[in-house]
Amino acid sequence: MRALVVGLAALLALSGCTAEKDAVSSGTEFVFVSPNGKTEIRYDGADRKVLPEVSGPDLMDESKQLKLSDYRGKVVVLNVWGQWCGPCRAEAPELQRLQDDYAAKGVQVLGIDVREPGRSEAQDFMRDRGITYPSIFDQGGRSLLALKGYPRAVVPATFVIDKQGRVAAAYMRELLATDLTPLLDDLIKE
């Protein structure tokens, strides 16, 4: 059984890889590739590619649609999470701290809540912890289709998007607010 689990984990890890050297080797649209299995990838200004539109229903208000493009002109911290995910539960207050500290500087945290058994569990999680940044409710994974090449089994994951809607960094691990502050400070100045 352990061999099967290890084999599946390896297969999932490789599912984000292609023959390209990195995520931006051709074209104008961002395609995720994790060279050599890296869990943190930074892209310089000239190497950044636009992330296609990510959208879906607002977790807290079913009648409202959220779109990444609504935040163009801001630096966006796009976080894939689930209330069922232990690292995500630890990471959420850190992302809220970023939202609180950086909103006035032009930064927006936007979540994509995935693979939930239902909307109410995630809503309770957000309310109980005082999480106020918006999240797309993506129970079926539809909004993640825009993240081409991204291995959907990787949760949490965070993409930092510059003011022009281009991917500046991708993280396939749990983050602390301090992990992102130097990058956010640089992107705000751009």
Contacts in CASP RR format, 6 or more apart in sequence:
PFRMAT RR
TARGET T0000
AUTHOR 0000-0000-0000
METHOD contacts of the structure
MODEL  1
MRALVVGLAALLALSGCTAEKDAVSSGTEFVFVSPNGKTEIRYDGADRKV
LPEVSGPDLMDESKQLKLSDYRGKVVVLNVWGQWCGPCRAEAPELQRLQD
DYAAKGVQVLGIDVREPGRSEAQDFMRDRGITYPSIFDQGGRSLLALKGY
PRAVVPATFVIDKQGRVAAAYMRELLATDLTPLLDDLIKE
12 151 0 8 1.000
12 153 0 8 1.000
12 154 0 8 1.000
13 34 0 8 1.000
13 37 0 8 1.000
13 151 0 8 1.000
15 149 0 8 1.000
15 151 0 8 1.000
15 153 0 8 1.000
16 32 0 8 1.000
16 33 0 8 1.000
16 34 0 8 1.000
16 149 0 8 1.000
16 150 0 8 1.000
16 151 0 8 1.000
17 33 0 8 1.000
17 34 0 8 1.000
17 35 0 8 1.000
17 37 0 8 1.000
18 31 0 8 1.000
18 33 0 8 1.000
18 149 0 8 1.000
20 26 0 8 1.000
20 31 0 8 1.000
20 33 0 8 1.000
21 35 0 8 1.000
22 33 0 8 1.000
22 35 0 8 1.000
22 41 0 8 1.000
22 47 0 8 1.000
23 30 0 8 1.000
23 31 0 8 1.000
23 32 0 8 1.000
23 33 0 8 1.000
23 41 0 8 1.000
23 43 0 8 1.000
23 49 0 8 1.000
23 167 0 8 1.000
23 170 0 8 1.000
24 30 0 8 1.000
24 31 0 8 1.000
24 43 0 8 1.000
24 47 0 8 1.000
24 48 0 8 1.000
24 49 0 8 1.000
27 49 0 8 1.000
28 49 0 8 1.000
28 50 0 8 1.000
29 49 0 8 1.000
29 50 0 8 1.000
29 52 0 8 1.000
29 148 0 8 1.000
30 48 0 8 1.000
30 49 0 8 1.000
30 50 0 8 1.000
30 51 0 8 1.000
30 52 0 8 1.000
30 148 0 8 1.000
30 166 0 8 1.000
30 167 0 8 1.000
31 49 0 8 1.000
31 148 0 8 1.000
31 149 0 8 1.000
32 147 0 8 1.000
32 148 0 8 1.000
32 149 0 8 1.000
32 150 0 8 1.000
32 170 0 8 1.000
33 149 0 8 1.000
34 41 0 8 1.000
34 151 0 8 1.000
34 172 0 8 1.000
35 41 0 8 1.000
38 172 0 8 1.000
39 171 0 8 1.000
39 172 0 8 1.000
39 173 0 8 1.000
40 169 0 8 1.000
40 170 0 8 1.000
40 171 0 8 1.000
40 172 0 8 1.000
40 173 0 8 1.000
41 169 0 8 1.000
41 170 0 8 1.000
41 171 0 8 1.000
42 168 0 8 1.000
42 169 0 8 1.000
42 183 0 8 1.000
43 49 0 8 1.000
43 166 0 8 1.000
43 167 0 8 1.000
43 168 0 8 1.000
43 169 0 8 1.000
45 162 0 8 1.000
45 166 0 8 1.000
45 168 0 8 1.000
48 162 0 8 1.000
48 164 0 8 1.000
48 166 0 8 1.000
48 167 0 8 1.000
48 168 0 8 1.000
49 166 0 8 1.000
49 167 0 8 1.000
50 164 0 8 1.000
50 165 0 8 1.000
50 166 0 8 1.000
50 167 0 8 1.000
51 68 0 8 1.000
51 78 0 8 1.000
51 146 0 8 1.000
51 147 0 8 1.000
51 159 0 8 1.000
51 161 0 8 1.000
51 165 0 8 1.000
51 166 0 8 1.000
51 167 0 8 1.000
52 146 0 8 1.000
52 148 0 8 1.000
53 67 0 8 1.000
53 68 0 8 1.000
53 69 0 8 1.000
53 146 0 8 1.000
54 67 0 8 1.000
54 68 0 8 1.000
54 78 0 8 1.000
54 112 0 8 1.000
54 136 0 8 1.000
54 143 0 8 1.000
54 144 0 8 1.000
54 146 0 8 1.000
54 147 0 8 1.000
55 65 0 8 1.000
55 66 0 8 1.000
55 67 0 8 1.000
55 68 0 8 1.000
55 69 0 8 1.000
55 136 0 8 1.000
55 143 0 8 1.000
56 65 0 8 1.000
56 66 0 8 1.000
56 67 0 8 1.000
56 136 0 8 1.000
56 137 0 8 1.000
56 138 0 8 1.000
56 142 0 8 1.000
56 143 0 8 1.000
57 64 0 8 1.000
57 65 0 8 1.000
57 66 0 8 1.000
57 136 0 8 1.000
57 137 0 8 1.000
58 64 0 8 1.000
58 65 0 8 1.000
58 66 0 8 1.000
58 134 0 8 1.000
58 135 0 8 1.000
58 136 0 8 1.000
58 137 0 8 1.000
59 113 0 8 1.000
59 119 0 8 1.000
59 122 0 8 1.000
59 123 0 8 1.000
59 126 0 8 1.000
59 134 0 8 1.000
59 135 0 8 1.000
59 136 0 8 1.000
59 137 0 8 1.000
60 123 0 8 1.000
60 126 0 8 1.000
60 134 0 8 1.000
60 135 0 8 1.000
62 119 0 8 1.000
62 137 0 8 1.000
66 110 0 8 1.000
66 134 0 8 1.000
66 135 0 8 1.000
66 136 0 8 1.000
68 76 0 8 1.000
68 78 0 8 1.000
68 110 0 8 1.000
68 161 0 8 1.000
68 165 0 8 1.000
71 108 0 8 1.000
71 110 0 8 1.000
71 161 0 8 1.000
72 163 0 8 1.000
72 164 0 8 1.000
72 165 0 8 1.000
73 106 0 8 1.000
73 163 0 8 1.000
73 164 0 8 1.000
73 165 0 8 1.000
74 106 0 8 1.000
74 107 0 8 1.000
74 108 0 8 1.000
74 163 0 8 1.000
75 102 0 8 1.000
75 106 0 8 1.000
75 107 0 8 1.000
75 108 0 8 1.000
75 160 0 8 1.000
75 161 0 8 1.000
75 162 0 8 1.000
75 163 0 8 1.000
75 184 0 8 1.000
75 187 0 8 1.000
75 188 0 8 1.000
76 107 0 8 1.000
76 108 0 8 1.000
76 109 0 8 1.000
76 110 0 8 1.000
76 160 0 8 1.000
76 161 0 8 1.000
76 165 0 8 1.000
77 95 0 8 1.000
77 98 0 8 1.000
77 107 0 8 1.000
77 108 0 8 1.000
77 109 0 8 1.000
77 110 0 8 1.000
77 158 0 8 1.000
77 159 0 8 1.000
77 160 0 8 1.000
77 161 0 8 1.000
77 180 0 8 1.000
77 184 0 8 1.000
78 110 0 8 1.000
78 111 0 8 1.000
78 112 0 8 1.000
78 158 0 8 1.000
78 159 0 8 1.000
78 160 0 8 1.000
78 161 0 8 1.000
79 91 0 8 1.000
79 95 0 8 1.000
79 109 0 8 1.000
79 110 0 8 1.000
79 111 0 8 1.000
79 112 0 8 1.000
79 156 0 8 1.000
79 157 0 8 1.000
79 158 0 8 1.000
79 159 0 8 1.000
80 111 0 8 1.000
80 112 0 8 1.000
80 114 0 8 1.000
80 144 0 8 1.000
80 154 0 8 1.000
80 155 0 8 1.000
80 156 0 8 1.000
80 157 0 8 1.000
80 158 0 8 1.000
81 88 0 8 1.000
81 91 0 8 1.000
81 92 0 8 1.000
81 111 0 8 1.000
81 112 0 8 1.000
81 113 0 8 1.000
81 114 0 8 1.000
81 135 0 8 1.000
81 155 0 8 1.000
81 156 0 8 1.000
82 88 0 8 1.000
82 113 0 8 1.000
82 114 0 8 1.000
82 115 0 8 1.000
82 116 0 8 1.000
82 122 0 8 1.000
82 155 0 8 1.000
82 156 0 8 1.000
83 89 0 8 1.000
83 113 0 8 1.000
83 116 0 8 1.000
83 121 0 8 1.000
83 122 0 8 1.000
83 124 0 8 1.000
83 125 0 8 1.000
84 115 0 8 1.000
84 116 0 8 1.000
84 117 0 8 1.000
84 121 0 8 1.000
85 155 0 8 1.000
85 156 0 8 1.000
87 156 0 8 1.000
87 173 0 8 1.000
87 174 0 8 1.000
88 155 0 8 1.000
88 156 0 8 1.000
88 174 0 8 1.000
89 125 0 8 1.000
90 174 0 8 1.000
91 156 0 8 1.000
91 174 0 8 1.000
91 175 0 8 1.000
91 176 0 8 1.000
92 125 0 8 1.000
92 129 0 8 1.000
92 131 0 8 1.000
93 129 0 8 1.000
93 131 0 8 1.000
94 175 0 8 1.000
94 176 0 8 1.000
94 177 0 8 1.000
95 109 0 8 1.000
95 131 0 8 1.000
95 133 0 8 1.000
95 175 0 8 1.000
95 177 0 8 1.000
96 109 0 8 1.000
96 129 0 8 1.000
96 130 0 8 1.000
96 131 0 8 1.000
96 132 0 8 1.000
96 133 0 8 1.000
97 177 0 8 1.000
98 107 0 8 1.000
98 109 0 8 1.000
98 177 0 8 1.000
98 180 0 8 1.000
98 181 0 8 1.000
98 184 0 8 1.000
99 107 0 8 1.000
99 108 0 8 1.000
99 109 0 8 1.000
99 132 0 8 1.000
99 133 0 8 1.000
101 177 0 8 1.000
102 184 0 8 1.000
102 188 0 8 1.000
105 184 0 8 1.000
105 188 0 8 1.000
106 188 0 8 1.000
107 184 0 8 1.000
107 188 0 8 1.000
108 133 0 8 1.000
109 133 0 8 1.000
110 133 0 8 1.000
110 134 0 8 1.000
110 135 0 8 1.000
110 136 0 8 1.000
111 133 0 8 1.000
111 134 0 8 1.000
111 135 0 8 1.000
111 136 0 8 1.000
112 135 0 8 1.000
112 136 0 8 1.000
112 138 0 8 1.000
112 143 0 8 1.000
112 144 0 8 1.000
113 122 0 8 1.000
113 135 0 8 1.000
113 136 0 8 1.000
113 137 0 8 1.000
113 138 0 8 1.000
113 139 0 8 1.000
114 138 0 8 1.000
114 139 0 8 1.000
114 140 0 8 1.000
114 141 0 8 1.000
114 144 0 8 1.000
114 152 0 8 1.000
114 155 0 8 1.000
115 139 0 8 1.000
115 140 0 8 1.000
115 141 0 8 1.000
115 155 0 8 1.000
116 122 0 8 1.000
116 137 0 8 1.000
116 139 0 8 1.000
118 139 0 8 1.000
119 137 0 8 1.000
119 139 0 8 1.000
122 135 0 8 1.000
122 137 0 8 1.000
125 131 0 8 1.000
126 132 0 8 1.000
126 135 0 8 1.000
136 143 0 8 1.000
138 144 0 8 1.000
141 152 0 8 1.000
144 150 0 8 1.000
144 152 0 8 1.000
147 159 0 8 1.000
150 157 0 8 1.000
154 172 0 8 1.000
156 173 0 8 1.000
156 174 0 8 1.000
156 175 0 8 1.000
157 170 0 8 1.000
157 171 0 8 1.000
157 172 0 8 1.000
158 170 0 8 1.000
158 171 0 8 1.000
158 175 0 8 1.000
158 180 0 8 1.000
159 167 0 8 1.000
159 169 0 8 1.000
159 170 0 8 1.000
159 171 0 8 1.000
160 167 0 8 1.000
160 168 0 8 1.000
160 169 0 8 1.000
160 170 0 8 1.000
160 171 0 8 1.000
160 180 0 8 1.000
160 183 0 8 1.000
160 184 0 8 1.000
160 187 0 8 1.000
161 167 0 8 1.000
161 168 0 8 1.000
162 168 0 8 1.000
162 187 0 8 1.000
162 190 0 8 1.000
163 187 0 8 1.000
163 190 0 8 1.000
168 183 0 8 1.000
168 187 0 8 1.000
169 183 0 8 1.000
171 179 0 8 1.000
END
